[in-house]
């Protein structure tokens, strides 16, 4: 057996306090994201204090939206357990919900502040994908978001209570949280590299590349998962990924082939 992964548990005991890894990782991702976005904003002549203000809007909008998105597509369970809807510390948030909520908050914020939505989005995009890479490890500690059974050397051990009932005798699964975390780190490196090539960029480029690159990885990784959010026979994350790829491709086509800027508050 080589490098078999197994969660040490969902909580971190510090003697006088018990922390849940899921929430702790989200908090770490948020603080790192704010720090990085402020540094990138300075390089694009955007007031870093505005990024700090925006971060509050993003957190307030993204986390509830991520939870509501997850609950909506698991309503069959939550309608019978209404008390668990607010128990976000136990896991159960959807990154696509967080992105949609965050984008809406950023649209309102940039409109109010009369900032370019796309210039701000390009500053936020590297922090967003880095936060996703960090946050995926919350799934590891909760023994969730795993893939199909496997005997690969890097297989993930899932305790019996977390296994699908029909696979109760299967102990090892694809660590899809790890696949997506590593993929997201690769996208983060790509976006940082592109950020440092401002001569070749137009406002919105990084967000469009993010939409395509992240969604390509999410689409194939989602196909391995055992707990996808479903709408009938469709995996919701795969459908959303295809839409994001199409929108990202349209944005890059408009920017670089048609030579037109993306619609923005400053040009409306």
N, C-alpha and C positions, 0 to 999 in steps of 0.2 A: 504494500500500500504506500503510495507516494503522495505527499502533500494533500491529504484529505482535509477539507475544511469542515469545521464544526463551530457553531456559535457558542460562545462562553455564557450566553444568557442575555436577556433584554435589558438588564439593569446593571448599574455600576454602584457598588456599595462603598461608601466613603466613611463608614462608621456612624457619624451623626446625621448623614443624609443619604438618600437613595436617589440616583439619577437614572433616567431611562436613556439608553444610548441613542434612540431614534431622535428624541428632542434635542439632546446634546449635539448631535451631528448637524441638525438643522441650524442650531444657533451658531456653531462654528462656521458653517457654510455662509451664513448671513454676514457675520463679522468679517470674514476674509473677503467676501464679495464687495462689501462697502469699501474696505481698504483698497482693494485693487481698482475698483471703479473710480474712486477719487484720484488715484494716481494716473489712470488713463485719461480722466477728464482734464487734468492739468495739461497733459500733452496735446490736447485738442482745444485748449483755450476755453474750457467750460469750467465755471465756478464749482470747485469741489464741494462747497457748502450746499449747493443745490442738489448734488448727488446724495448727500447725507439726508436732506429733506425728502428726496424722492424715495430713498430706501425705506422710510417709514410708510409711505404710501404703498410701496410694493409688498412689504411684509403684511400690512393690514389687509391688503386685497388678495394676495397670492395664497396664503395659508388657508383661510376660510374657503376660497374658491377651489383649492385642491381637495379639501375635505368634502365639500358639497358635490363636486364632480364624482368623486369616488362613491359617496353615498347614493347619488342618483342612479348609478349603474349597478348598485347592489341593494336596490330598494326592497327587493324581496326579503332580504335578511333584516334590514334596518327598520322596516315598518313593524316588525315584531319585537325589535329591541331599540326602541326610541331613546332610551337612556344612554346607549352606546354611541349615538351620533356625535356627541361632543368629546368622546374619549380618544382624541387624536394622538395622545401619547402612546397608545397601543399600536400605532401604525394605521395604514389605510388612508393614504392621500395619493392623489394622481397628479403627476408632474404636468400633464397637459392642462389640467384644471388650473394649476398654479400659473402656468404661462399665460393662459387666457385672462385670468384675473389680473396678473401683473401688467400685461400689455394694455388692458383697459385703464388701469390706474395710471400707467405712464402716458397714455394718450391724453387723459384728463389733465395730468400734471403739466405736461409740455404745452398744452393749449393755454392753461391758466398763466403759465410763466412766459408764454410766447417764445418758446424754444423750439428748435428743430427736432421733431420726433425722431427722425432717422439718425441724426448725429448723436443724440442721447442714447438711442438703441444700440448704436455701434460701440459705444463706451460700455454699456451694460452687458452686451452679448458674451464677452469672454468670462466675466464673473458668473453669469448665469450657467454656462456649461460647466465651469469649475465647481460651482455649488451642486450641480446635479451629480457630478462625479463623486463628491464627498457624501452627499445625501444617500446615494445608493447603498452605502455601507450600513445604513439603518436597517435595510432589508436583511442583511446578513445577521445582525444581532437579534432580529425578530424571527429569524428562520422563515422568511416569506419571499415571495416573488422569485421562486426558483423554477428551473426548467424541467424537462422530461427526465426520467431515470437514465443514468449513464454509469459506465464503468471506467470512464476516462481518469487518468491519474489525478486530475484536479477536481474530482467529484466532491460534491457538498453533502455532508450528512444532515438529514432532516429528522428531528425527533418524531416519533410516531404520532403524537397529537396534532402536529402540523401537516402531516401527509394527507393527500387525497384519500378518502375512504376506500376507493377502488384499488389503490396502490399501497395499502397499509404495510405490505410485506417488502416493499421496495425502500431501501434505506438511503440510497445515494442518487443525487440529482445534479443536473447542470447548474452551476453557480451563475445564473444569468445576471444577478446583481454585479458580479465581478466583470463579466463581459461588457456590460453597459458602462460600468465605471471606467474601465480601461479605454473603451471607445470614446467616451466623453473627454477623457484626458487627452486623447489624440486630437479631438476637435478643438479643445482648448489651445493646444500648441499651434494648430493651424491658424486659429483666429488671432492669437498673439503675433504670429509671424506676419499675417496680413495687416494687422494694426500698425506694424512698424514699416509698412510700405505705403505711406499716405499718398504718394504720387500717383498710384494706380487705383485709388479708391474714390468712390462717390458715396454721398450719404445714403446709408441703407445697405451697402455692400456686405458688411459683416453680419448683419441680421439675416440677410438672404442666404449667405453661405452657412450660417448657423442652422437655419431652417432645413436646408438640404442635407448637410453633413450629419447633423444629429438624427434626423428622421430616417436616413438610410440605415444607420445602425439600429435604431429603435425598431424599424420594420422587421428586420431579420431576427433580432433577438426576441422580439415579442412572439414570433412564431414558435419559439422553444418553450415559452412559459406555460405553466399549468394553471395559473390563476388570472388569466387575462379578463379585463372587463369586457363584457359581451353585449351586443345588441342583436339578438337573434343568433344567427350563425356567424356573425362578423365580429372580429376582434377590433374593438373601438380604437385602440392605440395604432393599429395598422392603417385603419381608415384615415385617422387624423394625420398620420405620418405621410400618407400619399397626398393628402391635401396640402400639407406644409411643403412637401417637395415641389408640387406644382406651383404654389405661390412663390417659393424661392426662385424657381427657374424663370417664372414670369418676371419677377423683379430684376433679376440679372439681365434678362433679355431686353427689358425696357431701358435699363441703365447703360448697357454696353453695346447693344446692337442698334436699338432705336435712338440712343443718345438722349433720352428724356429723363429728367429727374422723377423720383417717386413723389406722389402728392404729399404736400407738407403744409403745416400751419403757416410757415414763413413765406410760402409761395402761393398760398390760396388767394 
